Amino acid sequence: IAPVVDHLVLMGYDFYQPGSSRAGPVAPIRSSDGKSIAQALEGSIQKKIPSEKIILAMPFYGYEWQTTSSEHKSPTYPESGAMASYKRVNQLIKDKDIEVQWDTVALSPWFSYQDSGITKQVYFENDTSIGLKLQLVNQVNLGGVAIWALGYEGKDASVWKVIEDWRRKER
């Protein structure tokens, strides 16, 4: 495929999904179970397509699940997963005064909170995790980035500042 494409967009998200049996990072850079952006790049894509032709698609969302506990990567209740936009996550953090945790392997933020006696976990992207993905793009010489989905950030322009700062450094 490499000779006939200008670019290939790698969907660097949905490693955990609403139907996952455990809560976990939507777009892990690394992972102890091997399912990650780095694994996708190293595993096969970069061997078949030049790095500069690969565009990394990053999410402006996360997922929220009802979980069995507040522990990291807790089991989820079936059919409890739902998309949580950048905007919703930031509003939850503010409204509920939530302390954000950091997954040091996946390089991804997450938190747990109580809602009417129900434990919920949210794994999402923030300015730091997006910045680290942009660093990865530089480190492995990818052709650029794409976002899914524009508008999920709401009125919060901070993530765009992270992207703009990265873009300026690349010139």
Contacts in CASP RR format, 6 or more apart in sequence:
PFRMAT RR
TARGET T0000
AUTHOR 0000-0000-0000
METHOD contacts of the structure
MODEL  1
IAPVVDHLVLMGYDFYQPGSSRAGPVAPIRSSDGKSIAQALEGSIQKKIP
SEKIILAMPFYGYEWQTTSSEHKSPTYPESGAMASYKRVNQLIKDKDIEV
QWDTVALSPWFSYQDSGITKQVYFENDTSIGLKLQLVNQVNLGGVAIWAL
GYEGKDASVWKVIEDWRRKER
1 8 0 8 1.000
1 48 0 8 1.000
1 49 0 8 1.000
2 48 0 8 1.000
2 49 0 8 1.000
2 50 0 8 1.000
2 53 0 8 1.000
5 49 0 8 1.000
5 53 0 8 1.000
6 53 0 8 1.000
7 53 0 8 1.000
7 54 0 8 1.000
7 55 0 8 1.000
7 143 0 8 1.000
8 45 0 8 1.000
8 49 0 8 1.000
8 53 0 8 1.000
8 54 0 8 1.000
8 55 0 8 1.000
9 55 0 8 1.000
9 57 0 8 1.000
9 146 0 8 1.000
10 37 0 8 1.000
10 40 0 8 1.000
10 41 0 8 1.000
10 45 0 8 1.000
10 54 0 8 1.000
10 55 0 8 1.000
10 56 0 8 1.000
10 57 0 8 1.000
11 57 0 8 1.000
11 148 0 8 1.000
12 27 0 8 1.000
12 37 0 8 1.000
12 40 0 8 1.000
12 56 0 8 1.000
12 57 0 8 1.000
12 58 0 8 1.000
12 59 0 8 1.000
13 26 0 8 1.000
13 27 0 8 1.000
13 57 0 8 1.000
13 58 0 8 1.000
13 59 0 8 1.000
13 148 0 8 1.000
14 26 0 8 1.000
14 27 0 8 1.000
14 59 0 8 1.000
15 24 0 8 1.000
15 25 0 8 1.000
15 26 0 8 1.000
15 27 0 8 1.000
15 28 0 8 1.000
15 31 0 8 1.000
15 35 0 8 1.000
15 36 0 8 1.000
16 22 0 8 1.000
16 23 0 8 1.000
16 24 0 8 1.000
16 25 0 8 1.000
16 26 0 8 1.000
16 63 0 8 1.000
16 123 0 8 1.000
17 63 0 8 1.000
18 63 0 8 1.000
18 65 0 8 1.000
18 79 0 8 1.000
18 81 0 8 1.000
18 82 0 8 1.000
18 83 0 8 1.000
19 76 0 8 1.000
19 78 0 8 1.000
19 79 0 8 1.000
19 81 0 8 1.000
20 63 0 8 1.000
20 65 0 8 1.000
20 76 0 8 1.000
20 81 0 8 1.000
21 75 0 8 1.000
21 76 0 8 1.000
22 73 0 8 1.000
22 74 0 8 1.000
22 75 0 8 1.000
22 76 0 8 1.000
23 63 0 8 1.000
23 65 0 8 1.000
23 67 0 8 1.000
23 73 0 8 1.000
23 74 0 8 1.000
23 76 0 8 1.000
23 110 0 8 1.000
23 121 0 8 1.000
23 123 0 8 1.000
24 63 0 8 1.000
24 73 0 8 1.000
24 103 0 8 1.000
24 106 0 8 1.000
24 108 0 8 1.000
24 110 0 8 1.000
24 121 0 8 1.000
24 123 0 8 1.000
25 31 0 8 1.000
25 103 0 8 1.000
25 106 0 8 1.000
25 108 0 8 1.000
25 110 0 8 1.000
25 123 0 8 1.000
26 59 0 8 1.000
26 61 0 8 1.000
26 62 0 8 1.000
26 63 0 8 1.000
26 108 0 8 1.000
26 123 0 8 1.000
26 124 0 8 1.000
26 125 0 8 1.000
27 37 0 8 1.000
27 58 0 8 1.000
27 59 0 8 1.000
27 108 0 8 1.000
27 125 0 8 1.000
27 129 0 8 1.000
27 133 0 8 1.000
28 35 0 8 1.000
28 36 0 8 1.000
28 37 0 8 1.000
28 103 0 8 1.000
28 105 0 8 1.000
28 106 0 8 1.000
28 107 0 8 1.000
28 108 0 8 1.000
29 36 0 8 1.000
29 37 0 8 1.000
29 38 0 8 1.000
29 106 0 8 1.000
29 107 0 8 1.000
29 108 0 8 1.000
29 132 0 8 1.000
29 133 0 8 1.000
29 136 0 8 1.000
30 36 0 8 1.000
30 37 0 8 1.000
30 38 0 8 1.000
30 39 0 8 1.000
30 105 0 8 1.000
30 106 0 8 1.000
30 107 0 8 1.000
31 39 0 8 1.000
31 105 0 8 1.000
31 106 0 8 1.000
32 105 0 8 1.000
36 106 0 8 1.000
37 56 0 8 1.000
37 133 0 8 1.000
37 136 0 8 1.000
38 136 0 8 1.000
41 54 0 8 1.000
41 140 0 8 1.000
45 54 0 8 1.000
46 54 0 8 1.000
46 140 0 8 1.000
51 140 0 8 1.000
51 141 0 8 1.000
51 142 0 8 1.000
51 143 0 8 1.000
52 141 0 8 1.000
52 142 0 8 1.000
52 143 0 8 1.000
53 143 0 8 1.000
54 142 0 8 1.000
54 143 0 8 1.000
54 144 0 8 1.000
55 142 0 8 1.000
55 143 0 8 1.000
55 144 0 8 1.000
55 145 0 8 1.000
55 146 0 8 1.000
56 133 0 8 1.000
56 136 0 8 1.000
56 137 0 8 1.000
56 142 0 8 1.000
56 144 0 8 1.000
56 145 0 8 1.000
56 146 0 8 1.000
57 145 0 8 1.000
57 146 0 8 1.000
57 147 0 8 1.000
57 148 0 8 1.000
58 125 0 8 1.000
58 130 0 8 1.000
58 133 0 8 1.000
58 145 0 8 1.000
58 146 0 8 1.000
58 147 0 8 1.000
58 148 0 8 1.000
59 125 0 8 1.000
59 147 0 8 1.000
59 148 0 8 1.000
59 152 0 8 1.000
60 85 0 8 1.000
60 86 0 8 1.000
60 125 0 8 1.000
60 147 0 8 1.000
60 148 0 8 1.000
60 149 0 8 1.000
60 150 0 8 1.000
60 151 0 8 1.000
60 152 0 8 1.000
60 153 0 8 1.000
60 159 0 8 1.000
61 83 0 8 1.000
61 84 0 8 1.000
61 85 0 8 1.000
61 86 0 8 1.000
61 124 0 8 1.000
61 125 0 8 1.000
61 148 0 8 1.000
61 149 0 8 1.000
61 152 0 8 1.000
62 83 0 8 1.000
62 84 0 8 1.000
62 85 0 8 1.000
62 89 0 8 1.000
62 122 0 8 1.000
62 123 0 8 1.000
62 124 0 8 1.000
62 125 0 8 1.000
63 81 0 8 1.000
63 82 0 8 1.000
63 83 0 8 1.000
63 84 0 8 1.000
63 122 0 8 1.000
63 123 0 8 1.000
63 124 0 8 1.000
64 81 0 8 1.000
64 82 0 8 1.000
64 83 0 8 1.000
64 84 0 8 1.000
64 120 0 8 1.000
64 121 0 8 1.000
64 122 0 8 1.000
65 76 0 8 1.000
65 77 0 8 1.000
65 80 0 8 1.000
65 81 0 8 1.000
65 82 0 8 1.000
65 120 0 8 1.000
65 121 0 8 1.000
65 122 0 8 1.000
66 76 0 8 1.000
66 77 0 8 1.000
66 80 0 8 1.000
66 81 0 8 1.000
66 118 0 8 1.000
66 119 0 8 1.000
66 120 0 8 1.000
67 74 0 8 1.000
67 75 0 8 1.000
67 76 0 8 1.000
67 77 0 8 1.000
67 80 0 8 1.000
67 112 0 8 1.000
67 119 0 8 1.000
67 120 0 8 1.000
67 121 0 8 1.000
68 74 0 8 1.000
68 75 0 8 1.000
68 76 0 8 1.000
68 77 0 8 1.000
68 119 0 8 1.000
69 119 0 8 1.000
70 112 0 8 1.000
70 119 0 8 1.000
70 121 0 8 1.000
71 112 0 8 1.000
72 101 0 8 1.000
72 103 0 8 1.000
72 110 0 8 1.000
74 112 0 8 1.000
74 119 0 8 1.000
74 121 0 8 1.000
76 121 0 8 1.000
84 92 0 8 1.000
84 122 0 8 1.000
84 124 0 8 1.000
85 151 0 8 1.000
85 152 0 8 1.000
85 153 0 8 1.000
85 154 0 8 1.000
86 124 0 8 1.000
86 125 0 8 1.000
86 126 0 8 1.000
86 152 0 8 1.000
86 153 0 8 1.000
86 154 0 8 1.000
86 156 0 8 1.000
86 159 0 8 1.000
87 151 0 8 1.000
87 152 0 8 1.000
87 153 0 8 1.000
87 154 0 8 1.000
87 155 0 8 1.000
87 156 0 8 1.000
89 122 0 8 1.000
89 124 0 8 1.000
89 126 0 8 1.000
90 156 0 8 1.000
92 98 0 8 1.000
92 113 0 8 1.000
92 122 0 8 1.000
93 100 0 8 1.000
93 111 0 8 1.000
96 113 0 8 1.000
98 111 0 8 1.000
98 113 0 8 1.000
99 111 0 8 1.000
100 109 0 8 1.000
100 110 0 8 1.000
100 111 0 8 1.000
100 126 0 8 1.000
101 109 0 8 1.000
101 110 0 8 1.000
101 111 0 8 1.000
101 112 0 8 1.000
102 108 0 8 1.000
102 109 0 8 1.000
102 110 0 8 1.000
103 109 0 8 1.000
103 110 0 8 1.000
103 123 0 8 1.000
107 129 0 8 1.000
107 132 0 8 1.000
108 123 0 8 1.000
108 124 0 8 1.000
108 125 0 8 1.000
108 129 0 8 1.000
109 123 0 8 1.000
109 124 0 8 1.000
109 125 0 8 1.000
109 126 0 8 1.000
109 128 0 8 1.000
109 129 0 8 1.000
110 121 0 8 1.000
110 122 0 8 1.000
110 123 0 8 1.000
110 124 0 8 1.000
111 121 0 8 1.000
111 122 0 8 1.000
112 119 0 8 1.000
112 120 0 8 1.000
112 121 0 8 1.000
112 122 0 8 1.000
113 119 0 8 1.000
113 120 0 8 1.000
113 122 0 8 1.000
114 120 0 8 1.000
126 159 0 8 1.000
127 158 0 8 1.000
127 159 0 8 1.000
127 161 0 8 1.000
127 162 0 8 1.000
130 159 0 8 1.000
130 162 0 8 1.000
130 163 0 8 1.000
131 162 0 8 1.000
131 166 0 8 1.000
133 145 0 8 1.000
134 145 0 8 1.000
134 162 0 8 1.000
134 163 0 8 1.000
134 166 0 8 1.000
136 142 0 8 1.000
137 143 0 8 1.000
137 144 0 8 1.000
137 145 0 8 1.000
138 170 0 8 1.000
145 163 0 8 1.000
153 159 0 8 1.000
153 160 0 8 1.000
END
